[in-house]
Amino acid sequence: MHDLKQIRAQPEAFDAGLARRGLAPESEWILKFDSKKRELETEIQNIQRRANQNAEEVGKIKREKKNSDESFDENMIQKIIDDSEQLNLRASKLKIELNEININKILDLIPNIPALDVPDGKDEKDNKQIRTFGMPKNIPNAKDHADLGVALGMMDFETAAKMSGARFVILKDQLARLERALGQFMIDTHTREFGYTECSVPVLVNSNALYGTSNLPKFEEDLFKTNTGHYLIPTAEVSLTNFVNDTIIPEEQLPMRLTSLSPCFRSEAGSAGRDTKGMLRQHQFYKVEMVSITAPEASEAEHERMTNAVEGLLEKLEIPYRTMLLCTGDMGFASRKTYDIEAWLPGQQKYREISSCSNCGDFQARRMNARMKRMNAKGTEFVHTLNGSGLAVGRTLIAVMENYQQPDGSILLPKVLQPYMGGIEKINVPASN
């Protein structure tokens, strides 16, 4: 949500920010509706004041009549009463007109303004590489994860399709265990090394929670909705960020750092024909989410810290990656600045996104009315919210499989995962295969 006061004060700057995202100016329309709304509010207040004055005048006349033998003009009383009725009728009509002016409906569909250090650009081709780790592995005749998993007999798309349709998978045996091990490794690292608090959160949420994180109303087609009115979460960001919905947090409790391993559900609307093979784009998947709630002046440093935590996971797994600063045309709706971390996939011979870490500034906080109270200060101010994938478990499984594949189809295990896998060093091809 945007700050209407800021738009009033600097409409040109607001439109310039939208232009960086390739969007048309909006301030003229917003301020036009804002001006009309304030005019109506002022007129309604004036009418109510006049109606109150009329009521006081009638009361005064009647009190004076009680204390006096003199008669009073009944017509004067009726005239005042008639005037009040007309005023109330006018106020009712104006209130209907006022209710039709919902500036938030306009603001709800306008994305966040990019930070000044975000590069301008139209799409992913204009993203800026910040750093890299490791050398992309050149594996002769490298297979992608789907071919590897099916050959192992541990990845079953056909049975999943029979019961659920496309974009589902069944993992079995050691690949199912590897998925579980990855999630536990990620959570352990975030909680032990980076001070995040592990949370088990609802995967069914209401529309207010999704509005707070900017998933609604703009992205409803990307969500799965139940017949009870609940929605399945597309990411635990929704549940974790809403910890501070309509809350005032004491300054000394910041930053809040929360993490959760949860199933995620996405309809993948608009992705027809994209990544149809394998596990890259699924309707259901596991992800470790990281959320930070900070004071405004601390969010930039927290963004770097969160991104470094994600990079540290891939370095422990010894998977080559690159960190990209997204350009204005490739950023998410709620983000003011985003880093994408992309892992090298030998089976595709390209880097693919495995995490996205975003600083949303006070954009989500305004929608949630999430505020902080500084020590010895009057009033409150909006917090800043940040979120990041730390990591997408399925995509990390893909990266491990493809980077650690062996000529015979087996999969070596990164040393850091071996304790989580009962000490085994390799997922072998079953003898029957």
C-alpha positions in Angstrom: 0.0 0.0 0.0 1.3 3.4 -0.9 1.4 6.4 1.4 -1.3 8.8 0.2 0.2 11.7 2.0 3.5 11.1 0.2 1.7 11.0 -3.2 0.0 14.3 -2.3 3.4 15.8 -1.4 5.4 14.4 -4.3 3.2 13.3 -7.2 5.9 13.7 -9.8 8.3 11.4 -7.8 5.5 8.8 -7.4 4.8 8.8 -11.2 8.6 8.6 -11.9 8.8 5.5 -9.8 6.0 3.9 -11.7 7.6 4.9 -15.0 10.7 2.9 -13.9 8.5 -0.1 -13.8 7.1 0.7 -17.3 3.8 1.8 -15.9 1.7 4.9 -16.8 1.4 7.8 -14.3 -1.4 7.4 -11.7 -1.0 10.4 -9.4 -3.5 12.6 -11.3 -6.3 10.1 -11.0 -5.4 9.3 -7.4 -5.3 13.0 -6.3 -8.5 13.7 -8.2 -10.4 11.1 -6.3 -8.6 12.1 -3.1 -9.7 15.7 -3.6 -13.3 14.7 -4.3 -13.3 12.5 -1.2 -12.0 15.2 1.1 -14.6 17.7 -0.4 -17.4 15.2 0.4 -16.0 14.5 3.9 -15.9 18.3 4.6 -19.4 18.9 3.3 -20.8 16.0 5.4 -19.1 17.4 8.5 -20.5 20.8 7.8 -24.0 19.4 7.4 -23.7 17.4 10.6 -22.5 20.5 12.4 -25.6 22.5 11.1 -27.9 19.6 12.1 -26.4 19.6 15.6 -26.9 23.4 15.8 -30.5 23.0 14.7 -31.1 20.4 17.4 -29.5 22.7 20.0 -31.7 25.6 18.8 -34.9 23.6 19.1 -33.8 22.4 22.6 -33.0 26.0 23.7 -36.4 27.3 22.5 -38.3 24.5 24.3 -36.3 25.1 27.5 -37.0 28.8 27.3 -40.7 28.1 26.8 -40.7 26.0 30.0 -39.2 28.8 32.0 -41.5 31.5 30.6 -45.2 32.2 30.2 -44.7 33.6 26.8 -45.7 31.5 23.8 -43.3 30.7 21.0 -43.7 30.4 17.3 -44.5 26.7 16.4 -43.7 27.5 12.8 -40.2 28.4 13.7 -39.7 25.1 15.4 -41.1 23.2 12.4 -39.0 25.2 10.0 -35.9 24.2 11.9 -37.0 20.5 12.0 -37.7 20.6 8.2 -34.3 22.1 7.6 -32.7 19.3 9.7 -34.6 16.6 7.7 -33.3 18.1 4.5 -29.8 18.2 5.9 -29.9 14.6 6.9 -31.3 13.6 3.5 -28.4 15.5 1.8 -25.9 13.9 4.1 -27.2 10.4 3.3 -26.8 11.0 -0.4 -23.3 12.3 0.1 -22.3 9.3 2.2 -23.4 7.0 -0.6 -21.3 9.0 -3.0 -18.4 9.0 -0.6 -18.6 5.2 -0.2 -18.2 4.8 -3.9 -14.9 6.6 -3.8 -12.5 3.9 -2.6 -8.9 5.1 -3.3 -7.6 1.9 -1.7 -9.1 -0.1 -4.6 -6.8 1.9 -6.9 -3.8 1.8 -4.7 -4.2 -2.0 -4.1 -3.4 -2.7 -7.8 -0.3 -0.4 -8.0 3.1 -2.1 -7.3 5.7 -0.9 -4.9 8.1 1.8 -6.0 11.7 0.5 -6.8 14.6 1.5 -4.6 17.0 4.0 -6.1 19.8 1.4 -6.5 17.6 -1.0 -8.5 18.7 -1.1 -12.1 16.2 0.1 -14.7 15.2 -2.5 -17.3 12.3 -4.4 -19.0 12.9 -8.1 -18.1 15.4 -10.6 -16.8 17.9 -9.7 -19.5 18.5 -6.4 -17.7 19.1 -8.0 -14.3 22.6 -7.2 -12.8 24.9 -10.0 -11.7 26.3 -9.2 -8.2 28.5 -12.2 -7.4 29.0 -15.9 -8.2 30.1 -18.9 -6.3 31.8 -22.0 -7.9 32.4 -22.9 -11.5 29.4 -24.3 -13.4 30.0 -28.1 -13.8 30.4 -29.4 -17.3 29.2 -32.9 -16.9 29.5 -35.0 -20.1 26.1 -36.2 -21.3 24.5 -34.6 -18.2 20.9 -35.7 -17.6 18.2 -33.6 -16.1 16.6 -34.5 -12.7 13.5 -36.0 -14.2 15.4 -38.5 -16.3 17.7 -39.3 -13.3 14.8 -39.7 -10.8 12.7 -41.9 -13.1 15.8 -44.1 -13.9 16.4 -44.5 -10.1 12.8 -45.6 -9.8 12.3 -42.9 -7.1 10.5 -40.2 -9.0 7.0 -41.0 -10.3 5.1 -38.5 -12.4 2.7 -40.9 -14.0 1.1 -42.1 -10.8 0.9 -38.6 -9.5 -0.9 -37.5 -12.7 -3.5 -40.3 -12.3 -4.5 -39.1 -8.8 -3.9 -35.3 -9.2 -3.2 -34.3 -12.8 -0.2 -32.5 -14.2 2.4 -30.7 -12.2 2.5 -33.2 -9.4 5.1 -35.8 -8.5 5.7 -38.7 -6.1 9.1 -39.1 -4.6 10.0 -42.5 -3.1 12.7 -44.2 -1.1 16.0 -42.2 -0.9 14.8 -39.2 -3.0 11.9 -38.8 -0.5 14.3 -39.0 2.3 16.6 -36.5 0.6 13.8 -34.0 0.2 13.1 -34.3 4.0 16.8 -34.0 4.8 17.2 -30.8 2.7 14.3 -29.2 4.6 15.7 -30.1 8.0 19.3 -29.0 7.0 17.9 -25.6 5.9 15.9 -25.1 9.0 18.7 -26.1 11.3 21.1 -23.7 9.6 18.7 -20.7 9.8 17.9 -21.3 13.4 21.4 -22.2 14.7 23.5 -19.9 12.6 21.3 -16.9 11.7 19.0 -16.6 14.7 15.7 -17.3 13.0 12.9 -18.7 15.1 11.3 -21.8 13.7 7.5 -21.7 13.3 4.9 -24.3 12.3 2.2 -22.2 10.6 -1.3 -22.7 9.1 -1.3 -23.5 5.4 -5.0 -22.4 5.2 -5.4 -18.6 5.6 -8.2 -16.0 5.2 -8.4 -13.3 2.5 -7.2 -10.6 5.0 -3.9 -12.4 5.5 -3.4 -12.6 1.7 -4.4 -9.0 1.3 -1.7 -8.0 3.8 1.1 -9.6 1.8 -0.3 -8.2 -1.5 -1.4 -11.6 -2.9 -5.0 -10.3 -3.0 -6.7 -8.8 -4.9 -4.3 -8.7 -7.8 -3.1 -12.3 -7.8 -6.2 -14.3 -6.9 -5.9 -16.5 -10.0 -2.6 -17.8 -8.7 -4.2 -19.2 -5.5 -6.1 -22.3 -4.6 -9.4 -21.4 -2.8 -11.4 -23.8 -0.7 -15.2 -24.0 -0.4 -14.9 -22.6 3.2 -13.4 -19.3 1.9 -9.9 -20.2 3.0 -6.9 -20.1 0.7 -4.0 -22.5 0.5 -0.8 -20.5 1.1 1.5 -20.0 -2.0 4.4 -19.5 0.5 4.8 -19.4 4.3 5.6 -15.7 3.8 1.9 -15.1 4.1 1.6 -16.8 7.5 4.9 -15.5 8.9 4.5 -11.9 7.8 0.9 -11.8 9.3 2.4 -12.4 12.7 2.5 -8.6 12.9 -0.9 -7.9 11.3 -2.6 -5.0 13.1 0.1 -5.1 15.8 2.3 -2.5 17.5 5.7 -3.9 18.2 8.1 -2.4 20.8 11.3 -1.3 19.2 13.3 -3.5 21.5 11.7 -6.6 20.0 13.0 -5.8 16.5 14.3 -7.4 14.3 11.9 -10.3 14.3 13.4 -13.2 12.3 11.0 -16.1 11.5 11.4 -19.2 9.4 9.1 -22.1 8.5 9.3 -25.3 6.4 5.8 -25.7 4.8 4.0 -27.1 1.8 3.1 -24.4 -0.7 0.4 -24.4 -3.3 0.2 -22.4 -6.5 -2.1 -22.7 -9.5 0.6 -21.6 -11.9 -1.9 -19.6 -13.8 -0.4 -18.2 -16.9 2.5 -20.6 -17.0 1.1 -23.0 -19.6 3.9 -24.5 -21.6 6.6 -23.4 -19.2 8.8 -26.0 -17.4 6.2 -28.8 -18.1 8.9 -31.5 -17.7 10.0 -32.5 -14.2 9.7 -30.7 -10.8 10.6 -27.2 -11.6 7.1 -25.8 -11.6 4.7 -27.7 -9.4 1.3 -27.0 -8.0 2.5 -28.4 -4.6 6.0 -28.2 -3.2 8.0 -27.6 0.0 9.8 -24.5 0.8 11.7 -23.0 3.7 10.6 -19.4 4.1 12.4 -16.6 5.9 10.7 -13.4 7.1 12.2 -10.5 8.9 10.4 -7.6 10.5 12.6 -4.5 11.1 12.8 -0.9 11.8 12.9 1.2 8.6 16.5 2.2 8.9 17.6 -1.5 9.4 15.9 -3.1 6.4 18.7 -2.6 3.9 21.3 -4.3 6.1 18.8 -7.0 6.9 18.2 -7.6 3.2 21.9 -8.3 2.7 22.0 -10.5 5.8 19.1 -12.6 4.6 20.6 -13.0 1.1 23.9 -14.0 2.6 22.2 -16.7 4.7 20.6 -18.1 1.5 24.0 -18.1 -0.3 25.6 -19.8 2.7 23.2 -22.8 2.2 24.3 -23.3 -1.4 27.9 -22.9 -0.4 27.6 -25.6 2.2 26.0 -27.8 -0.4 28.8 -26.8 -2.9 26.3 -25.9 -5.6 27.5 -23.2 -8.0 25.2 -20.2 -8.0 25.0 -16.6 -9.1 23.2 -13.7 -7.3 21.3 -11.3 -9.5 19.9 -7.9 -8.6 16.5 -7.8 -10.4 15.8 -4.8 -12.6 12.6 -2.7 -12.3 10.8 -4.7 -15.0 11.5 -8.1 -13.4 10.7 -7.3 -9.7 7.7 -8.7 -7.8 4.7 -6.6 -7.1 5.3 -5.9 -3.4 9.1 -5.6 -3.6 11.2 -2.5 -3.6 14.4 -4.4 -4.1 15.0 -8.1 -4.9 17.9 -10.5 -5.2 17.4 -13.7 -7.1 19.8 -16.5 -6.3 20.1 -18.9 -9.2 21.7 -22.4 -9.0 23.6 -24.0 -11.9 21.7 -27.0 -13.4 24.0 -29.1 -15.6 21.0 -31.0 -17.0 19.7 -27.7 -18.5 23.1 -26.0 -18.9 21.8 -22.9 -17.3 21.2 -21.1 -14.0 17.7 -21.3 -12.6 16.1 -19.4 -9.7 16.3 -21.2 -6.4 15.6 -18.3 -4.1 14.2 -14.8 -4.2 15.0 -12.4 -1.3 13.0 -9.2 -1.2 12.8 -6.0 0.8 9.2 -4.7 0.7 9.9 -1.6 2.8 6.6 -0.5 4.4 4.5 -1.6 1.5 3.0 -4.7 3.2 3.1 -3.1 6.6 0.7 -0.4 5.5 -1.8 -3.0 4.2 -1.5 -4.9 7.5 -1.3 -1.8 9.8 1.9 -3.3 11.3 3.7 -0.6 13.3 6.5 -0.2 15.8 6.8 2.0 18.9 10.1 3.5 19.6 11.3 3.9 23.1 10.6 7.4 24.6 8.9 8.5 21.4 5.4 9.6 20.7 3.3 7.9 18.1 4.1 4.9 16.0 5.5 4.2 12.5 5.3 1.4 10.0 7.8 -1.4 10.2 9.6 -2.8 7.1 9.0 -6.4 6.0 11.4 -8.7 4.2 11.0 -12.3 2.9 13.2 -14.8 1.2 13.2 -18.5 0.1 15.7 -20.3 2.1 15.5 -22.4 0.0 12.8 -23.9 -2.3 13.3 -27.6 -1.3 12.2 -29.1 -4.6 14.5 -26.9 -6.7 17.4 -27.6 -4.3 16.7 -31.3 -4.7 17.0 -30.8 -8.4 20.3 -28.9 -8.1 21.8 -31.6 -5.9 20.7 -34.4 -8.2 22.0 -32.7 -11.4 25.3 -31.4 -9.9 26.1 -34.6 -8.1 25.0 -37.1 -10.8 27.4 -39.9 -11.7 27.9 -41.7 -15.0 26.0 -44.7 -13.8 23.0 -42.7 -12.8 23.7 -42.7 -9.1 23.7 -39.5 -7.0 26.6 -38.6 -4.7 25.4 -36.7 -1.5 27.0 -33.4 -0.4 28.9 -34.0 2.8 26.7 -31.6 4.8 23.7 -33.8 4.0 25.1 -37.2 4.8 24.4 -37.0 8.6 20.7 -36.2 7.7 20.7 -39.3 5.4 21.8 -41.8 8.0 25.5 -41.6 6.9 25.0 -42.8 3.4 27.3 -41.1 0.8 25.4 -42.0 -2.4 22.0 -42.8 -3.7 22.6 -45.9 -5.8 20.7 -47.2 -8.8 18.7 -50.2 -7.5 20.0 -53.5 -8.8 16.7 -54.3 -10.5 17.1 -51.1 -12.6 
